[in-house]
Amino acid sequence: MKDCSNKIRSAYYTALNGAVTYNAVAVPVYAELPKSATYPCICISNIDITDASDKSKYNANVNVSIDIITKFDGDGSNIQMDTIGSAVLQIVNARTKLTLTDFDLITCKLESANETDTLEQEFKYKIKTYIINNYITEK
């Protein structure tokens, strides 16, 4: 059994980095959100692995959390977050854009989506989190 966390995080980062734009500007993608992040942004925030092995091969259900984070001085709107999120889902659901080494990606589907608003001093953050379920098998 191998830990697939880094492989799947890298596959998502490679597929999304430079591929999503908003108002003709590439939306930055982070594997870990830095303090100096540029907004709006996409963050591959969490990976949760559940063993689904059988007698012959290592298999796993891997849930990948993708956050679409927008930041506003005032009230803001969901349009930016929803537009970026739609582009992310089109790339992820294509599956052919996700290339893994040492593993085969069998299925990839949206498990859930959640939206939150956060107020911090003078800024408002709107965050949409997609949980993408990936069924993988070791090569």
mmCIF file of the C-alpha atoms, coordinates in Angstrom:
data_MODEL
# 
_entry.id   MODEL 
# 
loop_
_atom_site.group_PDB 
_atom_site.id 
_atom_site.type_symbol 
_atom_site.label_atom_id 
_atom_site.label_alt_id 
_atom_site.label_comp_id 
_atom_site.label_asym_id 
_atom_site.label_entity_id 
_atom_site.label_seq_id 
_atom_site.pdbx_PDB_ins_code 
_atom_site.Cartn_x 
_atom_site.Cartn_y 
_atom_site.Cartn_z 
_atom_site.occupancy 
_atom_site.B_iso_or_equiv 
_atom_site.pdbx_formal_charge 
_atom_site.auth_seq_id 
_atom_site.auth_comp_id 
_atom_site.auth_asym_id 
_atom_site.auth_atom_id 
_atom_site.pdbx_PDB_model_num 
ATOM 1   C CA . MET A 1 1   ? 0.000   0.000  0.000   1.00 0.00 ? 1   MET A CA 1 
ATOM 2   C CA . LYS A 1 2   ? 1.277   3.456  -0.952  1.00 0.00 ? 2   LYS A CA 1 
ATOM 3   C CA . ASP A 1 3   ? 0.111   6.837  0.312   1.00 0.00 ? 3   ASP A CA 1 
ATOM 4   C CA . CYS A 1 4   ? -1.493  8.554  -2.662  1.00 0.00 ? 4   CYS A CA 1 
ATOM 5   C CA . SER A 1 5   ? -1.958  11.998 -1.025  1.00 0.00 ? 5   SER A CA 1 
ATOM 6   C CA . ASN A 1 6   ? 0.929   13.759 -2.729  1.00 0.00 ? 6   ASN A CA 1 
ATOM 7   C CA . LYS A 1 7   ? 0.207   12.113 -6.096  1.00 0.00 ? 7   LYS A CA 1 
ATOM 8   C CA . ILE A 1 8   ? -3.443  13.136 -6.164  1.00 0.00 ? 8   ILE A CA 1 
ATOM 9   C CA . ARG A 1 9   ? -2.738  16.639 -4.812  1.00 0.00 ? 9   ARG A CA 1 
ATOM 10  C CA . SER A 1 10  ? -0.152  17.085 -7.569  1.00 0.00 ? 10  SER A CA 1 
ATOM 11  C CA . ALA A 1 11  ? -2.578  15.793 -10.221 1.00 0.00 ? 11  ALA A CA 1 
ATOM 12  C CA . TYR A 1 12  ? -5.249  18.279 -9.153  1.00 0.00 ? 12  TYR A CA 1 
ATOM 13  C CA . TYR A 1 13  ? -2.748  21.127 -8.949  1.00 0.00 ? 13  TYR A CA 1 
ATOM 14  C CA . THR A 1 14  ? -1.382  20.377 -12.431 1.00 0.00 ? 14  THR A CA 1 
ATOM 15  C CA . ALA A 1 15  ? -4.867  20.089 -13.945 1.00 0.00 ? 15  ALA A CA 1 
ATOM 16  C CA . LEU A 1 16  ? -6.147  23.343 -12.399 1.00 0.00 ? 16  LEU A CA 1 
ATOM 17  C CA . ASN A 1 17  ? -3.073  25.594 -12.384 1.00 0.00 ? 17  ASN A CA 1 
ATOM 18  C CA . GLY A 1 18  ? -3.387  28.119 -15.211 1.00 0.00 ? 18  GLY A CA 1 
ATOM 19  C CA . ALA A 1 19  ? -6.547  26.437 -16.554 1.00 0.00 ? 19  ALA A CA 1 
ATOM 20  C CA . VAL A 1 20  ? -9.143  28.534 -14.722 1.00 0.00 ? 20  VAL A CA 1 
ATOM 21  C CA . THR A 1 21  ? -9.606  32.216 -15.509 1.00 0.00 ? 21  THR A CA 1 
ATOM 22  C CA . TYR A 1 22  ? -11.935 34.927 -14.256 1.00 0.00 ? 22  TYR A CA 1 
ATOM 23  C CA . ASN A 1 23  ? -12.237 38.209 -16.186 1.00 0.00 ? 23  ASN A CA 1 
ATOM 24  C CA . ALA A 1 24  ? -9.376  37.005 -18.430 1.00 0.00 ? 24  ALA A CA 1 
ATOM 25  C CA . VAL A 1 25  ? -6.994  36.580 -15.450 1.00 0.00 ? 25  VAL A CA 1 
ATOM 26  C CA . ALA A 1 26  ? -5.701  33.182 -14.324 1.00 0.00 ? 26  ALA A CA 1 
ATOM 27  C CA . VAL A 1 27  ? -7.021  32.202 -10.897 1.00 0.00 ? 27  VAL A CA 1 
ATOM 28  C CA . PRO A 1 28  ? -4.101  31.121 -8.677  1.00 0.00 ? 28  PRO A CA 1 
ATOM 29  C CA . VAL A 1 29  ? -4.114  27.564 -7.369  1.00 0.00 ? 29  VAL A CA 1 
ATOM 30  C CA . TYR A 1 30  ? -2.574  26.654 -4.022  1.00 0.00 ? 30  TYR A CA 1 
ATOM 31  C CA . ALA A 1 31  ? -1.846  23.263 -2.496  1.00 0.00 ? 31  ALA A CA 1 
ATOM 32  C CA . GLU A 1 32  ? -1.696  25.109 0.834   1.00 0.00 ? 32  GLU A CA 1 
ATOM 33  C CA . LEU A 1 33  ? -3.169  28.576 1.314   1.00 0.00 ? 33  LEU A CA 1 
ATOM 34  C CA . PRO A 1 34  ? -0.352  31.055 2.061   1.00 0.00 ? 34  PRO A CA 1 
ATOM 35  C CA . LYS A 1 35  ? -0.810  34.225 4.132   1.00 0.00 ? 35  LYS A CA 1 
ATOM 36  C CA . SER A 1 36  ? 0.064   36.210 1.007   1.00 0.00 ? 36  SER A CA 1 
ATOM 37  C CA . ALA A 1 37  ? -2.622  34.557 -1.160  1.00 0.00 ? 37  ALA A CA 1 
ATOM 38  C CA . THR A 1 38  ? -4.072  36.439 -4.120  1.00 0.00 ? 38  THR A CA 1 
ATOM 39  C CA . TYR A 1 39  ? -7.870  36.395 -4.350  1.00 0.00 ? 39  TYR A CA 1 
ATOM 40  C CA . PRO A 1 40  ? -9.945  34.930 -5.831  1.00 0.00 ? 40  PRO A CA 1 
ATOM 41  C CA . CYS A 1 41  ? -8.086  31.641 -5.571  1.00 0.00 ? 41  CYS A CA 1 
ATOM 42  C CA . ILE A 1 42  ? -8.448  27.893 -5.618  1.00 0.00 ? 42  ILE A CA 1 
ATOM 43  C CA . CYS A 1 43  ? -7.038  25.844 -2.747  1.00 0.00 ? 43  CYS A CA 1 
ATOM 44  C CA . ILE A 1 44  ? -6.665  22.068 -2.644  1.00 0.00 ? 44  ILE A CA 1 
ATOM 45  C CA . SER A 1 45  ? -7.233  22.010 1.082   1.00 0.00 ? 45  SER A CA 1 
ATOM 46  C CA . ASN A 1 46  ? -7.847  18.494 2.406   1.00 0.00 ? 46  ASN A CA 1 
ATOM 47  C CA . ILE A 1 47  ? -7.430  14.910 1.332   1.00 0.00 ? 47  ILE A CA 1 
ATOM 48  C CA . ASP A 1 48  ? -9.258  12.082 3.088   1.00 0.00 ? 48  ASP A CA 1 
ATOM 49  C CA . ILE A 1 49  ? -8.386  8.476  2.173   1.00 0.00 ? 49  ILE A CA 1 
ATOM 50  C CA . THR A 1 50  ? -10.483 5.397  2.920   1.00 0.00 ? 50  THR A CA 1 
ATOM 51  C CA . ASP A 1 51  ? -9.000  1.995  2.149   1.00 0.00 ? 51  ASP A CA 1 
ATOM 52  C CA . ALA A 1 52  ? -11.114 -0.023 -0.299  1.00 0.00 ? 52  ALA A CA 1 
ATOM 53  C CA . SER A 1 53  ? -8.593  -2.764 -1.031  1.00 0.00 ? 53  SER A CA 1 
ATOM 54  C CA . ASP A 1 54  ? -9.506  -6.247 -2.102  1.00 0.00 ? 54  ASP A CA 1 
ATOM 55  C CA . LYS A 1 55  ? -7.439  -9.443 -1.988  1.00 0.00 ? 55  LYS A CA 1 
ATOM 56  C CA . SER A 1 56  ? -5.539  -8.638 -5.161  1.00 0.00 ? 56  SER A CA 1 
ATOM 57  C CA . LYS A 1 57  ? -4.946  -4.896 -5.186  1.00 0.00 ? 57  LYS A CA 1 
ATOM 58  C CA . TYR A 1 58  ? -4.795  -1.694 -3.176  1.00 0.00 ? 58  TYR A CA 1 
ATOM 59  C CA . ASN A 1 59  ? -7.821  0.478  -3.900  1.00 0.00 ? 59  ASN A CA 1 
ATOM 60  C CA . ALA A 1 60  ? -8.970  3.632  -2.152  1.00 0.00 ? 60  ALA A CA 1 
ATOM 61  C CA . ASN A 1 61  ? -11.730 6.194  -2.050  1.00 0.00 ? 61  ASN A CA 1 
ATOM 62  C CA . VAL A 1 62  ? -9.992  9.547  -1.925  1.00 0.00 ? 62  VAL A CA 1 
ATOM 63  C CA . ASN A 1 63  ? -12.003 12.653 -1.117  1.00 0.00 ? 63  ASN A CA 1 
ATOM 64  C CA . VAL A 1 64  ? -10.311 15.855 -2.245  1.00 0.00 ? 64  VAL A CA 1 
ATOM 65  C CA . SER A 1 65  ? -11.551 19.196 -0.893  1.00 0.00 ? 65  SER A CA 1 
ATOM 66  C CA . ILE A 1 66  ? -11.263 22.088 -3.309  1.00 0.00 ? 66  ILE A CA 1 
ATOM 67  C CA . ASP A 1 67  ? -12.002 25.551 -1.947  1.00 0.00 ? 67  ASP A CA 1 
ATOM 68  C CA . ILE A 1 68  ? -12.933 28.474 -4.184  1.00 0.00 ? 68  ILE A CA 1 
ATOM 69  C CA . ILE A 1 69  ? -12.136 31.530 -2.051  1.00 0.00 ? 69  ILE A CA 1 
ATOM 70  C CA . THR A 1 70  ? -13.226 35.058 -2.908  1.00 0.00 ? 70  THR A CA 1 
ATOM 71  C CA . LYS A 1 71  ? -12.523 38.220 -0.908  1.00 0.00 ? 71  LYS A CA 1 
ATOM 72  C CA . PHE A 1 72  ? -14.451 41.491 -0.890  1.00 0.00 ? 72  PHE A CA 1 
ATOM 73  C CA . ASP A 1 73  ? -14.114 44.902 0.752   1.00 0.00 ? 73  ASP A CA 1 
ATOM 74  C CA . GLY A 1 74  ? -17.914 45.194 0.842   1.00 0.00 ? 74  GLY A CA 1 
ATOM 75  C CA . ASP A 1 75  ? -20.773 42.774 0.468   1.00 0.00 ? 75  ASP A CA 1 
ATOM 76  C CA . GLY A 1 76  ? -19.625 40.923 -2.647  1.00 0.00 ? 76  GLY A CA 1 
ATOM 77  C CA . SER A 1 77  ? -21.556 38.483 -4.792  1.00 0.00 ? 77  SER A CA 1 
ATOM 78  C CA . ASN A 1 78  ? -21.672 34.737 -5.370  1.00 0.00 ? 78  ASN A CA 1 
ATOM 79  C CA . ILE A 1 79  ? -21.178 35.162 -9.124  1.00 0.00 ? 79  ILE A CA 1 
ATOM 80  C CA . GLN A 1 80  ? -17.365 35.154 -8.971  1.00 0.00 ? 80  GLN A CA 1 
ATOM 81  C CA . MET A 1 81  ? -17.265 32.074 -6.720  1.00 0.00 ? 81  MET A CA 1 
ATOM 82  C CA . ASP A 1 82  ? -19.875 30.202 -8.781  1.00 0.00 ? 82  ASP A CA 1 
ATOM 83  C CA . THR A 1 83  ? -18.219 31.008 -12.133 1.00 0.00 ? 83  THR A CA 1 
ATOM 84  C CA . ILE A 1 84  ? -14.804 29.829 -10.945 1.00 0.00 ? 84  ILE A CA 1 
ATOM 85  C CA . GLY A 1 85  ? -16.361 26.769 -9.303  1.00 0.00 ? 85  GLY A CA 1 
ATOM 86  C CA . SER A 1 86  ? -18.112 25.786 -12.514 1.00 0.00 ? 86  SER A CA 1 
ATOM 87  C CA . ALA A 1 87  ? -14.802 25.927 -14.413 1.00 0.00 ? 87  ALA A CA 1 
ATOM 88  C CA . VAL A 1 88  ? -13.137 23.778 -11.728 1.00 0.00 ? 88  VAL A CA 1 
ATOM 89  C CA . LEU A 1 89  ? -15.876 21.138 -11.955 1.00 0.00 ? 89  LEU A CA 1 
ATOM 90  C CA . GLN A 1 90  ? -15.613 20.978 -15.750 1.00 0.00 ? 90  GLN A CA 1 
ATOM 91  C CA . ILE A 1 91  ? -11.895 20.231 -15.485 1.00 0.00 ? 91  ILE A CA 1 
ATOM 92  C CA . VAL A 1 92  ? -12.176 17.740 -12.627 1.00 0.00 ? 92  VAL A CA 1 
ATOM 93  C CA . ASN A 1 93  ? -15.146 15.866 -14.067 1.00 0.00 ? 93  ASN A CA 1 
ATOM 94  C CA . ALA A 1 94  ? -13.306 15.431 -17.375 1.00 0.00 ? 94  ALA A CA 1 
ATOM 95  C CA . ARG A 1 95  ? -11.034 13.012 -15.458 1.00 0.00 ? 95  ARG A CA 1 
ATOM 96  C CA . THR A 1 96  ? -8.698  12.825 -18.439 1.00 0.00 ? 96  THR A CA 1 
ATOM 97  C CA . LYS A 1 97  ? -7.049  16.004 -17.159 1.00 0.00 ? 97  LYS A CA 1 
ATOM 98  C CA . LEU A 1 98  ? -6.060  14.274 -13.902 1.00 0.00 ? 98  LEU A CA 1 
ATOM 99  C CA . THR A 1 99  ? -2.897  12.269 -14.429 1.00 0.00 ? 99  THR A CA 1 
ATOM 100 C CA . LEU A 1 100 ? -1.631  10.111 -11.570 1.00 0.00 ? 100 LEU A CA 1 
ATOM 101 C CA . THR A 1 101 ? 1.625   8.229  -11.354 1.00 0.00 ? 101 THR A CA 1 
ATOM 102 C CA . ASP A 1 102 ? 1.566   4.848  -9.578  1.00 0.00 ? 102 ASP A CA 1 
ATOM 103 C CA . PHE A 1 103 ? -2.263  4.874  -9.518  1.00 0.00 ? 103 PHE A CA 1 
ATOM 104 C CA . ASP A 1 104 ? -5.165  4.593  -11.942 1.00 0.00 ? 104 ASP A CA 1 
ATOM 105 C CA . LEU A 1 105 ? -8.115  6.928  -11.492 1.00 0.00 ? 105 LEU A CA 1 
ATOM 106 C CA . ILE A 1 106 ? -11.229 4.814  -11.998 1.00 0.00 ? 106 ILE A CA 1 
ATOM 107 C CA . THR A 1 107 ? -14.011 7.265  -11.109 1.00 0.00 ? 107 THR A CA 1 
ATOM 108 C CA . CYS A 1 108 ? -14.211 10.919 -10.171 1.00 0.00 ? 108 CYS A CA 1 
ATOM 109 C CA . LYS A 1 109 ? -17.457 12.534 -9.029  1.00 0.00 ? 109 LYS A CA 1 
ATOM 110 C CA . LEU A 1 110 ? -18.778 15.435 -7.026  1.00 0.00 ? 110 LEU A CA 1 
ATOM 111 C CA . GLU A 1 111 ? -19.597 14.175 -3.544  1.00 0.00 ? 111 GLU A CA 1 
ATOM 112 C CA . SER A 1 112 ? -20.873 17.469 -2.103  1.00 0.00 ? 112 SER A CA 1 
ATOM 113 C CA . ALA A 1 113 ? -20.683 21.252 -2.290  1.00 0.00 ? 113 ALA A CA 1 
ATOM 114 C CA . ASN A 1 114 ? -20.915 23.734 0.561   1.00 0.00 ? 114 ASN A CA 1 
ATOM 115 C CA . GLU A 1 115 ? -20.869 27.537 0.718   1.00 0.00 ? 115 GLU A CA 1 
ATOM 116 C CA . THR A 1 116 ? -19.839 29.758 3.634   1.00 0.00 ? 116 THR A CA 1 
ATOM 117 C CA . ASP A 1 117 ? -19.485 33.473 4.259   1.00 0.00 ? 117 ASP A CA 1 
ATOM 118 C CA . THR A 1 118 ? -16.917 34.773 6.732   1.00 0.00 ? 118 THR A CA 1 
ATOM 119 C CA . LEU A 1 119 ? -16.448 38.312 8.017   1.00 0.00 ? 119 LEU A CA 1 
ATOM 120 C CA . GLU A 1 120 ? -12.963 39.313 9.149   1.00 0.00 ? 120 GLU A CA 1 
ATOM 121 C CA . GLN A 1 121 ? -12.411 42.922 10.164  1.00 0.00 ? 121 GLN A CA 1 
ATOM 122 C CA . GLU A 1 122 ? -12.894 44.881 6.920   1.00 0.00 ? 122 GLU A CA 1 
ATOM 123 C CA . PHE A 1 123 ? -13.100 41.915 4.517   1.00 0.00 ? 123 PHE A CA 1 
ATOM 124 C CA . LYS A 1 124 ? -15.789 39.433 3.607   1.00 0.00 ? 124 LYS A CA 1 
ATOM 125 C CA . TYR A 1 125 ? -14.794 36.007 2.309   1.00 0.00 ? 125 TYR A CA 1 
ATOM 126 C CA . LYS A 1 126 ? -17.105 33.771 0.305   1.00 0.00 ? 126 LYS A CA 1 
ATOM 127 C CA . ILE A 1 127 ? -15.937 30.176 0.134   1.00 0.00 ? 127 ILE A CA 1 
ATOM 128 C CA . LYS A 1 128 ? -17.349 27.300 -1.878  1.00 0.00 ? 128 LYS A CA 1 
ATOM 129 C CA . THR A 1 129 ? -15.974 23.880 -0.975  1.00 0.00 ? 129 THR A CA 1 
ATOM 130 C CA . TYR A 1 130 ? -16.322 20.963 -3.343  1.00 0.00 ? 130 TYR A CA 1 
ATOM 131 C CA . ILE A 1 131 ? -15.655 17.448 -2.084  1.00 0.00 ? 131 ILE A CA 1 
ATOM 132 C CA . ILE A 1 132 ? -14.592 15.339 -5.060  1.00 0.00 ? 132 ILE A CA 1 
ATOM 133 C CA . ASN A 1 133 ? -14.605 11.569 -4.584  1.00 0.00 ? 133 ASN A CA 1 
ATOM 134 C CA . ASN A 1 134 ? -11.935 9.696  -6.513  1.00 0.00 ? 134 ASN A CA 1 
ATOM 135 C CA . TYR A 1 135 ? -11.811 5.927  -6.673  1.00 0.00 ? 135 TYR A CA 1 
ATOM 136 C CA . ILE A 1 136 ? -8.237  4.868  -7.367  1.00 0.00 ? 136 ILE A CA 1 
ATOM 137 C CA . THR A 1 137 ? -6.337  1.648  -7.695  1.00 0.00 ? 137 THR A CA 1 
ATOM 138 C CA . GLU A 1 138 ? -2.622  1.038  -7.404  1.00 0.00 ? 138 GLU A CA 1 
ATOM 139 C CA . LYS A 1 139 ? -0.839  0.162  -10.681 1.00 0.00 ? 139 LYS A CA 1 
# 
